[in-house]
Amino acid sequence: MKILISLLILSTILAGCIQKEIVDDVNLETGAAYDYTDGKIRGTALVPVYLSDKTVENKTFSSSSNLSRDFLRDVQRQSSDPLVSGSLKVVLFGERLAKEKGILDLIDSFQRDPSIGARLYLAVTEGDSKAVINGSYGERGNAIYLSNLIRHNMDSKDVPKTDLQRFLFDFNQKGKTPYLPRIKKLNKKAVEISGLSFFRYGHVVDTIPPDKMFYFKLLVDKYSKGTLKVNLGKDAAAIESIRSNYKMNLVSRKPLKVNIRIKVKAILNEYSGIRVTPKKLKVIEKKLEEEIEVECLKLTKRFQSKNIDPVGFGHFIKSKTRKFNYSKWEADYRYLKMNVQADVTITESGVID
């Protein structure tokens, strides 16, 4: 009984030490944008203001500093209520910051903040990120819109899954390069995902366009949904409901050679020709297999030339090698031989004549 009473007293004391934050009495930061300008990091905090007509006003606070950790402290002086980051959903990094200054210091500050979730979405912007976050993208606020845009394209389209947790995991793995989606502002009310950026030591060193993201996702992620258009001379086929998985095999060590097997199951949703016969289905499958093999191999060679490894060949070979020497691997990576084998099966195609 005495132990129970002591525990109750202790919990009461500890509860009194916790800082209480009432939602109506604080400004919830739901989005943030960081740029590099005039030799300083400029941070912009996005706070949704809920109006009486149930719409959301996107309010921002900006501050510049030599230290990224000073940002939240500085913008507090502009806010009438305490600014808290516990509801942060998306963080954008300006193009110049990501290339010249790097984002590691900012990433480090996020992972050290216990109020910020590991599922935080990150993205690089074309141009300044402040211009992107200052738009007006829907009735629920910019942070909700941008985070939904990223999540939707990861779940149903060509963007491979990534967030704060995955970025840190890839960065801390020897033999794996992290990547983030790239966002472009089209106008005040519209944005789009315009590619995928790859990092080396926190700096963007390469970016692939949207039409290459499908093939990259096949190499690093599993499709549960997706679409692809296949050109067949004068005709074309629309492939939907793509499901995929991939598997690596270490074929040889001298020379180092890795085989990547990609399996794809899909539905033929539309065909511009007169009719779809079983023979035509085989032609479509073969064409898609050839495109996947060629494009995926081009990507892996491109990454070699940039000295980045977003596919994770180094991490894979490390898992197969005792006393893995990472320094030796960095020298060997440029000579790695890669082979891609695609196996495409179209499971449904409507009416076949």
C-alpha positions, 0 to 999 in steps of 0.5 A, spaced: 500 500 500 505 504 501 508 503 494 502 504 491 501 511 495 508 513 493 507 511 486 501 516 486 505 521 489 511 521 484 506 521 478 503 527 480 509 531 481 512 528 474 505 531 471 506 537 474 513 538 471 510 537 464 509 543 460 501 543 458 499 546 451 492 547 449 491 547 442 487 554 442 493 557 445 499 555 441 501 556 433 501 549 430 507 549 425 505 544 420 510 545 414 517 548 414 521 551 408 529 552 408 533 556 403 540 558 402 540 566 401 546 571 402 550 566 406 545 564 411 539 559 412 532 562 411 527 558 415 519 559 413 514 556 418 507 554 416 501 555 420 494 554 419 489 559 421 482 556 421 477 561 419 469 561 421 467 559 414 471 552 415 477 554 410 484 555 412 489 561 411 496 559 410 500 564 415 508 564 415 513 566 419 520 567 416 527 568 419 534 568 417 540 565 421 547 562 420 545 556 425 539 552 423 537 551 430 536 558 431 530 558 426 524 556 431 527 560 437 527 566 432 520 566 429 517 565 436 518 573 436 514 574 430 508 569 433 503 572 438 502 564 441 508 559 442 510 556 436 510 548 436 513 543 431 509 537 434 504 537 428 510 538 422 507 534 416 512 536 411 519 540 410 521 543 403 529 544 402 530 549 396 534 547 390 540 552 392 540 549 399 540 542 397 546 543 392 551 548 396 550 548 403 547 541 404 541 539 409 544 534 414 544 539 419 537 540 418 536 533 418 540 532 425 535 537 428 529 534 426 531 527 429 533 530 435 527 533 436 522 528 440 516 532 438 517 531 430 515 524 428 519 519 424 514 519 418 515 526 416 515 527 409 521 531 406 522 534 399 527 538 395 524 544 391 525 547 384 528 554 386 526 557 393 522 553 397 519 559 400 515 560 394 512 553 394 510 553 401 507 560 400 502 558 395 494 556 396 493 549 394 486 547 397 481 548 403 485 544 408 492 548 408 498 547 404 501 542 409 496 537 408 496 538 401 503 537 400 504 531 404 498 528 401 501 529 394 507 526 396 504 520 400 499 519 394 505 518 389 508 514 393 502 509 394 499 509 387 504 512 383 512 512 381 515 515 387 519 510 391 517 510 399 521 515 403 521 520 409 525 522 415 526 515 418 528 512 411 532 518 409 536 517 415 536 509 415 539 510 408 544 515 410 547 511 415 547 505 411 554 504 408 553 502 401 546 506 400 544 513 397 538 517 400 533 520 395 527 525 396 522 527 391 522 534 387 517 539 387 515 544 382 511 550 383 506 551 377 502 557 379 500 560 385 495 554 386 498 548 383 505 544 384 507 537 381 512 532 383 518 533 378 523 528 379 527 525 384 533 528 387 539 523 390 544 525 395 551 524 397 553 527 404 547 531 404 548 534 398 544 533 391 548 531 386 543 528 381 536 528 379 532 524 375 526 526 371 519 524 372 519 519 366 525 515 369 522 514 376 517 508 374 524 504 372 527 507 379 522 504 383 522 497 380 529 497 382 528 499 390 521 499 392 514 494 391 509 497 386 502 495 389 499 500 384 501 504 378 500 505 370 505 505 364 504 506 357 507 502 352 508 504 345 508 499 339 509 502 333 503 505 330 499 502 336 499 503 344 497 500 350 496 502 357 498 498 363 495 499 369 494 496 376 502 494 376 504 489 382 512 488 382 517 486 386 525 485 385 530 480 388 538 481 387 543 475 386 551 476 387 553 472 381 560 472 382 566 476 386 571 476 381 569 480 377 563 483 381 557 481 378 550 482 380 543 480 377 537 483 378 530 480 377 524 484 376 517 481 376 511 485 374 504 483 374 499 488 370 492 489 367 492 491 360 487 497 361 487 499 354 489 498 347 489 502 341 489 497 336 483 493 333 483 487 337 487 484 343 489 477 341 493 472 345 499 473 341 499 480 341 499 480 349 505 476 348 508 482 344 506 487 349 509 483 355 516 482 351 516 490 349 515 492 356 520 487 359 525 490 354 524 497 356 524 495 363 531 492 362 534 497 358 532 503 362 533 500 369 540 498 366 541 505 364 539 508 371 544 503 374 550 506 370 548 513 371 549 512 378 555 509 377 558 515 373 555 519 379 558 515 384 552 514 388 548 508 390 541 509 391 539 502 389 543 499 395 548 495 391 554 496 396 549 494 402 547 488 399 554 485 397 556 487 405 550 483 407 553 477 403 561 479 405 564 477 411 569 483 414 566 487 408 571 493 407 567 499 405 573 503 402 575 497 398 568 497 395 568 505 394 573 503 389 570 497 386 563 500 385 565 503 379 567 496 376 561 493 378 557 489 373 550 489 373 544 485 369 537 486 369 532 481 368 525 483 367 519 478 367 512 481 365 505 477 366 499 481 364 494 477 368 487 481 365 486 484 358 478 484 358 475 481 352 480 477 348 479 475 341 
